[in-house]
Structures are given as C-alpha cells and as structure tokens.
Amino acid sequence: MSILYKDAVYGEIEITDPVILDLINCPTIQRLKEIDSAGYYEPFFPGTRRSRFSHSIGVYLLLKIYGASIEEQIAGLIHDVSHSAFSHCIDYVLQFDSPEKQDHQDNIFENFVKKSEIPEILAKHNFDLEYILNDYNFPLKEKNVPDLCADRIDYSLRDAIVVGEIKDAKYFIDNLTVKDREWVFKDFESAKKFAELFLKINVVYYSGIPSAVMFQTVGDYLKYALQMNYIIETDLYNTDATLLAKINPYLEKDARLNLLFERMNNRVAYKNDKNDHDARVVCKSRVVDPFCFHENVIKRVSEIDLKWADVIERELKPKEYFLKFEK
C-alpha cells in the first residue's frame, strides 16, 4: 500500500512506510486538516488559509528527503497533533499560557499523544513511544531559534508560498543540505536570502499587527464563550469549524458575544496607541541565523555578515502592541 502525495513545497512524493501511512490516516492527524496553521488568518489576510496537516506532512517529507531516521520522520509527522482549534490563538485564551512563548501545544504534547491512538499504532509497528517523544533524539526536527530545524524550514517556506512572497521553494530546497546533523546551506548567498525571507515573514505576518489583532480578538471571543459556558475547555481541541458552530447559536442572543465576533472578523476598526488602549498584546517573534558553507568552512550568517547579529538580537524580543477598538 502507498499513496502519491502532492505537496506545495516538495512536489510529488510516494509514501510507502506502513507506520507513516497508519499515522496519516488516524483521526488525531486527520483532525489537523481542519486546523488553520496561522490561527484565524482569513479575515486579515484573505486567501491564506493553510492547515496544520499540510505542515505536519511537510515536516515529515523534508526529513525523509534528507535521510533522517524513520523515528525522526515519525516525530516530525506527529509534532503538531496537540494544537487546539485556531492554533496559537489558544495561548491568548488559557490564563496559564504565555503569549510570549506560544507554547501551549508543547506543554500538553506528551499527555495529548499518550491519550490518542498514536501509541497503539507505534506499538503495532514496534516503535518505542518514549524515544519518539524525546526531542533530544531528533536535532534535525527541532531546535531553538535562531537555529534551523525541519519544523522552522517547512512552515516558513510553506507560508511564504501561501502569502505570495515566493512562487515556489525550489531555490532554497536545492541549496540546502545536512552536515553532522545540522541544516546547512550550500553557500552564503542562499543562507542570507533564506534568513531575509524568514525575517520578512516574521515582521509582516507572524509578529505583525494583524496577527496581534487576530490573537487578541479570537482569544477574547473564545475566553468569553468559556466564561458564559457556551463551550467547555475540551471543545477547544476539536476543529476550527466545529468550535465556531457550537458558539454560533448564541450570537443573536448575546450582544457582547456578537461584538467580539465582529472584532475577530476584522469588521471593527482599531488603532495601536500606547497612550490610549484597551489591550496590551504581546506576540512571539522569530528569526534565524542559518549555517552555510563559506570559503570551505561552515559558518553562521551572522559570522559573515556582522550586521545580522543585530537583527537577531532585535527580532528575538517579543513584539508589543496596544490596541483600542472603535467599539
């Protein structure tokens, strides 16, 4: 049994590994098809919706293409299964989470996986669940910023295509290689272009003011729905559409809920003013400092272009906005 998967970043690839096929077809991963990777981007950037499923498959494919172990490929495939509806918007709903880190899905990941059908699938194919859950075993899959990792490479290239910053990812994929369990670009030029592309995506999209408004307004809407018992916390781990559908019947009856819905759909004007605001919003900021071959030596972009070190220092700081809505 196999499937021919057509991916926006890597093209057409045949998937034949039985454990991967079983995982892809399981409900926990299939749910990700209905989870917006960005959160709730459509009202703010129309036509840019992309799913956690396509990204999860993408991380798996990237690791497969570059010869990672099957265990690391599995870890890449399942790495996002604990995302709630509307992805990182959840960090602005649940009070114990940190918007600066946007790490709710990481905090609950292990328990979420263990309560799913994934352990049974792994056991069926003789894989060690605890080994798969330990990121220390998989440096290609996951690294802290500003390092490159499969997760960071895939979502940035995938997002860059969706928002129209690049037509395809071929240039970057062709200039990428692996050396001693590190992602390394083949030359400084391609490494710097990737770093600059990632910077633009971060500034305009990931940590820009439209994302701040999205995080705050979706967070306010879901938080209020929880307070009013229109939904319960477990509903947050369904799909985007299912969660909205459960709240929708209350819109006509609850003026406050309806106003919050108008805000999250970008129908209410707002301003960013530190001296006159109703909400302070913090957005996680990301930046990369790739390794590359340069004069037969592996160096970081910041070791070749010293100004890039200043960019890294600046962009690693969370972005802060002060929002006031017209109503």
N, C-alpha and C positions, 0 to 999 in steps of 0.2 A: 504493500500500500504506500502511496506517496501523493503529494499534492504539488502542483506547479503554482508557486506564489509570485504574484507580480507586485513589486514594491516600488514606491516613488523614488527611493534613493538608490537602491542596489539593482533594480531591474528584475528580471525573471529568474527565479531560483527554485530548483526542485527540492522539496523537503521530504526526506525518506526515513529519518530516525524514528523508530516506533515510540520512544518515550516523548519525543517532541510532538509528534502527531497526537498522542493521547492528551498531552498537556494543552495543546492548542484547542482541542475540541472540548475540554472540560468547562463546566459552567463558570468557574471562577475567572478563567481567562476570557471566555466569550463575553462576559459582562463588560469587559473593558471596551468593547466595540461601541458602547453607549455612554462612555465617559469622555467628556471633552478634555483633551490634554491641557489646554490653556485655562480652563475653568468655565467661563461663560463669555467667550470672545465675540460671538456673532453680533451682538448689538454694538460693539465698539470697533470691531474690525470685520465687517461683513465678508462672508465667503472664506473665512479662515479656519473653520472648524476642522479639527483632526483628533483622532481617537487615541486613547491610551493603548488600545490593541495594536494599532499600526506601529506605534513607537516600540512596544514590547517585542513584537515580531522583528522590528528593525534592529534592536539591540542584539537579539539572538542571531540574526543574519550577519551582522557586522562581525561578531565573534566567530561565527562559523567560517566566514570568508577568510579571516586572518588566522585560522588554525588554532583557536582556543580549544581547550579540552571540552568534551561533551558536558562535563559537570559545570564548567563556566558558561557554556551555552544555555544550559537549563537555568542557572542562576540569573542570567540575563533575561531570559524569557519571562520568568515569574517575578521579576524585581518590582513591578508596579501593581501587583494584584491587590494590595491593601489600600489603594487610593479610593477615597469616597466619591460620591457624586460631586461634580464640579471641581475635582482635583484639589489644587492648593487653596481654593476658597474656604475649605474646611478649617484652615488654620486661623481664620477670622471669625469662626463660629464657636468653637470649643475653647473655653477660657484657659485651659491648662496648656494650650499650644502656643508656640512662638512664631508670630508672623515674620520676624527677622530671619528665622531659620527655615520656615515652611517644611517642617519635618514630621508632621503628624503621621503620615503613612510609614515613615521609618520607625517611629516609636511603637506602632502596633503591628508591624510587619510579621514578626515571628509568630505571635499568637494567632494572627489572621490566617497565615498559611497553615498552621497546625490544626485549625478548625475547619479547613477546606478539604476537598478531595485530593489535593496535591500529594500529601504524604502517602496515601494509598497507591497513587499512580507511580510514585518513585519507588516504593517498596516492590511493586509488581515488576519493575524493571531492574531491581537490585541496586538502587542508588541510595546513598546514605543521606538522609534528610538533614542531619546536623551539619554535615560537611557542606551541603548546598547552601545552608542558611548563613554560613560564616564568610563574610565578605573578605576577610583576611586571605582566604584561599584564592581570590579572584581579582588581582590587581588590574587586569585589562578591563574588567567590567566596571569597577567602581574605584574612584579616587576623589579626594577632596579638591576643591578649587584651590589654586588655578591649574591643577594638572588636568590632562586629558584622560578621559575614560570612555568606554563604549557608550554608556548612557549619555554623556555630555556631547559626544560627537554626533550620535544619532539624532537626538532631539533638536540640536541646533541646525543641522543640515536639513532635516525634515521641515522644521519651522521656517527656515529661510526660503525653501521652495514654496511652501504654502502662502507665505505673506508676499511673495514676489521679489525677494531680494536677490535670488539667483534662479536660473531656469532649471538647472539640474546640479547634482553634486559630483559629477564625474571628475572634474578637475581635482577636487580635494581627495576623493577616494583613490584616484590614480597616484596621487603624491603622498599617500600615507603608507606607512609600514610599521612593523613591530620589531623591536630590538630589545632583548633582555627583559621581556615582559613590560615594556613601555611603548606607548604610541609615539612614533617619531615621524615627522615629515621629512621628505627626501631632500628638501633644501629650505633655505631661509625664506625665500620669496613665497612659497606656498604656505609655510607656517605663519608668516606675518599676515597674509591675506585671510587665512582662517581666523586668526586672532582678531583682526579688524572686523570681519563679518560677525563673529560672535559678539564683539563689543557693540556693534550697531543693533543687533537683535536684542541684546540686553537693555540698552538705553531706550530704544523706541518701544519695545514690546514687553519684555519680562519685568522690567522695573520702571517703566514709563507711567505717566499719569493715567492713561486709560486703564491700565492694569490695576493701579491703586483704586480707582473708582469702582472697577469691577469687584475687586476683593472686598472692599468696604460694603458695597450695596448688596452683593449676594450674601455676604456674611450677615448683614443686618436683617435681610429677608428671612434667611433660614433660622437665625437666632430667635427672631420674633415668633416664627412659626413653632419653634420648640417651646418657647415660653407660654404660648397660648394652647399648647397640646394639640395643635393641628397635625403635627408629626411627632414621632419619638426618635431617640438617637439612633436606633438600629435602622431607621428608614434612610439615614444618610449614606448607607452602604449599599443602596440599590443603584439604579441608573439615574442619569440626569432627568430623563423624561418621566420616569415613574415617580420620582420625588416631587417634581413640579405638579404632576397630575394629582397627587394626594393633597397638595395645598390649594390647588385651583378652586375647588368648590367654596372656599371661604373668602375669595376675593371680593365678591359682590356684597358680602355681609360686613366686611371689616375694612373701614376707610384707611386705617393705618397700614394694614397689610397691602392694600391696593396702592398706596403711595410708595411703599418700599418696592413693590413690583415695578412701578413706573420708573423709579430711580435705577433699578438694576437692568432695565431695558433701555437705558440711556435716553429717556424721554423727559428728564428733568435737568435743567441747566445747573451747572456748578462752577465754582471758582476755587483756585488754590491760593489761599491767602493766610499767611502765618499769623496775621494780626486780627483776622476775623474768620473764625472757622468753627465748625461743629464737631469735626472728627479729625484726629491725627492718625494718619495711615503710614505704616512702615512696610516697605517692600524689600524682599531679599534681592540682593544684587550679585551678579556673577561675572566672572572674567576668566580668561585662560591665558596661560603662558607656555605654549607648546614647546616640546623638544624638536630639534631639527638637526640634520647633518649640515655642518658648516666648516668648510676647509678641512674635511676628513675627520672632524671631531663632532660629537653630539653636544649641542648647547641649547639653552633656552632662548626664546626670542628676546627676553629682557637682558640676556648677557651679550647679545649682539647689538640690539637697539636699546640703549640705556634709558631712553625716554619711556619705554614700555613699562619699566618698573614703577614709574609714577602713575601710569594708567592703572596698573594692578592695585596699587595702594588706594587710589581714589575709588575704583569701582567695587572693591571688596566691601566697602562701607554700605550698609543698608540705605536705601533711598527713603526720604521722609516727605510726606505731603500733608497739607492742611486743607481739608475740604469743607466747603459750605454749599449747600444745595439751595436752589431758588425756593423750593418748597419741600 
